[in-house]
Amino acid sequence: MAVIGLAGWFGGLPAARAQRAYDRYITAIIRDDVSTVIELQLRGLDVNTPDPDLNPPLVLALQRDALKVARHLVTQWDLNVEATNPVGENALMIAALRGHLDIVRALLQRGAQVNRPGWTPLHYAATGKSDAALAITRLLLEHHAYIDAESPNGSTPLMMAALYGRAEVVDLLLNEGADATLRNQQGLDALEFARRSGRDHVVRRIAAALRASRPPGTW
């Protein structure tokens, strides 16, 4: 981020001092140095100051697994929980993907939006491979996440779980009513995603759901 405008993020400091403070701040996030982040806050840091690539601080902390900083930032009253990076990812999405259940809970308590156009936190939770993926997926559904949300290319959370996620997440989505018959813009359904994953047990689960969804034959 250019020096111009940094003073606004740092309580009106002169440009040179603002640049030094900014560099310390970004380094502190990356190194999970929460004490320096707090020190800079006390000196007037705007907690929403993005990094040079325009990643919001909480998103950056989660991407770097700087969890002490992340757990501090999520408690700050003036944090913009909906801030996104240049590709449209917010903190709830990254926390869901990486399996940080406590941070997902904290963000939901802060009013983070579960449903949004395009990729959603549920897509990210369904994609996750962590031990917390099932609990996070269930928590998002309890907070009224739309189970058949469509990504920009029409892919659903079930499709993402079938290709990348855990088998128990596939089961949960199916049990909660995810539509296995939907196809994305490439004409692929969840069964095809499962086949591409090479996981026979997931293929069997989705194939069984598809069979169960068909009406019984008639004479």
N, C-alpha and C positions, 0 to 999 in steps of 0.2 A: 504494500500500500504506500502511495506517495506521501511525503511529508505534508504536502498541502492537505488540509482537512483533518490531520491527526489530532491537532489541538482540540478539536471539537469532541473527540472520543476521550480525551484525557483532561477534562476539566479546565480547558483554556490555557494549558501550559504553552510556553514558547515552543516554536517548531522543533528546534534541536533537542530540547528536553523531552518533548512529546515522542520524537522518533526513538530516543533511547529507552523511554518507558515502554513504548510499543514493542520494541525488539525483546525486551525483558519479558514482557507479558506473553508473547507468542512462544518464546523459549520455555517459559514456566509451564505453559499448558502442555507442550510436547514432552517435557520432562516429568510431568505429573507433580509439579512443585506448587502445592496449594498455598503454602505460606507466602510465596511471592505474589501469587494472584491476589490474595487477601490484602497484602501490603499495598499493592497498586490500586486496589479498590478504595482503600482508605485515603489514598492520595487523589482520588477523583476519577479513577478509571470508569468508563462506561462499560458495563459488563457485556454488552452486545457487540463490542469491537471485533470485527472479523479479521481473519489472517490475510496475508497478501493475495491468496487465491480466492478470497471472499467466502471462506468457510466460517460460519458462525462459531463462536468459541466452544459451545457445548457439543456441536457436531464434530469439531476438530478433536476435542478431548475424547469423545467416544471412538472416533476413527483410530486414534493413537492408543487406545486402551489406557488412557490417563484417568483412571476411575476415581481417584481422590479428588481431582479437580472437577470431574463431571458431577460427582455427588455434592460437591460444594455449589457449583454453578446452578444446579437444578433447584436449589433452595432459595435463590436470590429473587426477591420480589419483582425486580425490574427486568428480569430475563425475558426476552421474546422467545417463547417456547416454539413458535411456529416459523422461526427464521430458517431459511433453506440455503443450501450450498448451490453453486451454479448449475448442478444437474437436477435440482428440485428435491433433494433429500433433506428432511428435517431430523431433529434429535430423536423423536419417537420412532422413526423408521430405522435409524442406525442402531438404537438401543434394542429394538425388536430383533433385528438381524443378528446382532452380536450376543444376544441372550442375557442382557442385563435386566433381569426381572424387577429389581428394586427401583431402577431408574425409570423403567416403563411405568411402574405404579406411581412414582412421584410425578411424572409428566401427566399422567391421566388425572391425578389429583389436582394438578395445576390447570386443568381444562384443555390439555392438548387435544386437537381434533383427530378423531379416529378415522373419519371418512373424508376423503378429498378426491378431486379429479385425478385421473391417471393412476400411477403407482401409489399404493396405500401402505400404511404400516402392516396391515394383514398380509399383503404380498410378501413383505420383508420377513415377517415372523414365520410364514409358511416356508420360506426359503432357508431359514436358519437351521443349523445342524447342532446347536448347543443343547445341553441337557435341559435348558429352560424353555426350549422352543415350544413344547406342548403347553406349558403353563402360560406362556405369553400369548400364544394363539387363543387359548381359552379365555384369558383375561380380556383380550381385544373383542372377542365375540360377546362377552358379557357386557361390554361397553358399546354394544350395538354396531360393531364393525359389519359392513355389508359383505356377506360371505361370498357373493359372486361378483365382487368388484372387478372391473375390466381395466387393465393397463392400457397405455396408448395403442398397443397392437391387439387388444382384446383378450390378453391372457388373464386368467383368474388365479386367485390364491391356490386353488386345488391343483391347477396345472403346475405352478411353481413348486408346490410340495411334492408332486409326483416326480418331477425331474430332479430336484435338489434336496428336498427336505426329509424329515424323518417319517417313517412309516406310521407312527402313532399320530402324527399331525394329519396325514392323509385320512386315517380312520376318523379322527375328530371332525374334520371338515365334512366328510361323507355322512357321519352320524348326525351332524347338525344341519344337514340339508343342502350341502353344496351340489350344484347341478353338474354332473359328470358328462352330460350330453353337449354342453356348450363347446363351441369351436372359436379359435382366435382368427385373426385376419389371414393367417397362413393356412387355415382350414384344419388345424390340429386340435384334437380334444385331449382331455386329461389322460386317456388311455395311451395315446400316441406319445405324450410326454413321458409316461411311465415306461413305455417300451424303450424309449431313447435313453432312459437312465440305466437300463440293463438290470433292473431289480425285479426279479420275477414275483416276489411276494407283493410288491406294490401293484404290479400288473394284475395279479389275481384279485386284489382287493377292489380295484377300480372296475375290472371286468364284472365282478359279482354285483357291484352297485349298478352297473349299466343293465345287467340282466334283470335285476329286481325292479328297475324303473320301467321296463317294457310291459305293456298291457298283456294279459294272458291271451293265448290263442283262442280263436272261436271257430266253430264249424260253420 
